[in-house]
């Protein structure tokens, strides 16, 4: 039973790492804001830094907050583009729920078995 628990916790740890690595850039918006200047997006696109930030915020608000309409600021978008982000919203909700479902058993197992090492990573 101990080997099975170890294997399950290792898989859970990998899934948690994947979930966090995807969610981190989405929830830490200043990371993207720094990229606007670093990649010279205003010069390359003709849009101001504020317009780019607003469009990014509207898309991420739609993805991460409930009952937000889809928007892209001053940027135009197609119906296919909006449908793509609707799919992304569903996947992102699944990702957040998955991370929560994985984190809970990992933290409980660690509390109950803190003297043992389950994964030698």
C-alpha positions, 0 to 999 in steps of 0.5 A, a space after each residue: 500500500 505504501 508504494 501505491 500511495 507513493 506513486 499516487 502522490 508523485 503523480 499528484 505532485 507532477 499534476 500540481 506542478 503542471 497546474 501551477 506552471 500554467 496558472 502562474 503567468 495568468 494570475 501574475 499579470 505584472 509579468 505580462 505587463 513587463 513583457 509589453 515593454 521588453 518586446 517593444 509591443 507598442 512600437 511593433 503594433 502601433 497600439 499604446 501600452 495602456 491599450 495592450 494592457 486593457 485588452 489583455 486584462 479583458 481577456 484574462 478577466 473573462 478567463 478567470 472571473 465568473 460572468 464576465 463578457 468576452 472582450 479584447 479592448 480596441 483589438 477586433 476579434 472573430 467569432 472563432 477567436 471568441 469561441 477559442 477563448 470560451 474553450 480556454 475558459 472551460 479548460 482553465 476552470 478544469 485546471 483550477 479545480 484539478 489543482 485544488 483536487 490534487 493539492 488537498 490530498 497531497 497536503 493531507 498526506 504530508 500532514 499524516 506522514 511527515 516523518 516519511 518521504 514519499 517521493 525522492 525527487 
